[in-house]
Amino acid sequence: MAKKKKCFIVTPIGTDNSEVRRATDGLIDTVLEPLLNEKDFEVIVAHRIDSPGSITGQVIEHIINDELVIANLTTLNPNVMYELGVRHATRKPIISLAESGTNLPFDISDERTIFYKNDIAGVFDIKSKLSNMIDEAILDKEPDNPIYRVIKQNIMKKVHPNDDFQSYLVERLDEFERILKGKNKVKKDDFFVIELLLDKIPSFKEVESIVMEEVRPYLIDKYLNNNVLVLKFNNKCDIEKVLQGLNKEEIGLSKITLKTSLV
């Protein structure tokens, strides 16, 4: 029998019978645990650990080692924020939740978070969103978070110390265009896909501005997968023209990937 994956729930706990504890247990019992069990996860919560030994040590071990962590940021509990930072440092999958009306700190305000209402309707609303995000999180081989972005940026600066980070990215994109010059056609019935790894999840307005007007007629589809913007173009537009039609100055671009059948 295959060993179950583990999901640790980082959450405010409160004292016995407090409003915080009732809200926490209600969310776990009615939403998180049933959904995670359906996906073959064992659910672990700090205040329900009954194994002997240091609770703090066991909590940290689960945060570091479990396949998935779900963090409830409601009330901005200091322990929760600390444990969130520990998980970010591991660069392993984590999903953040918060009750509607929670004002997230600046450091994590841009991170993808599921906001929910603490009522019966809210339970049904959160299940679908959470289910999709769990599937995406487990499949994501390179989870993104604020700690990793800073580390990555520092590495880039060391590689290219004489100029600013944006100049480095633009230079690499220009180099990519030169490599593709002369190889800018696709097979008759093909399309090509460009994936842009962005420094952060963009707003709707930013997504709309990334593709310049002159190449928008060739855009078949676009969608976001966390902070990766996927652009699908038809074969009536050559690759070089599309690359030149990306609004480089408006995006924090970390990586560009081209997927196509070149002739």
Disulfide bonds with the S-S distance in Angstrom:
none
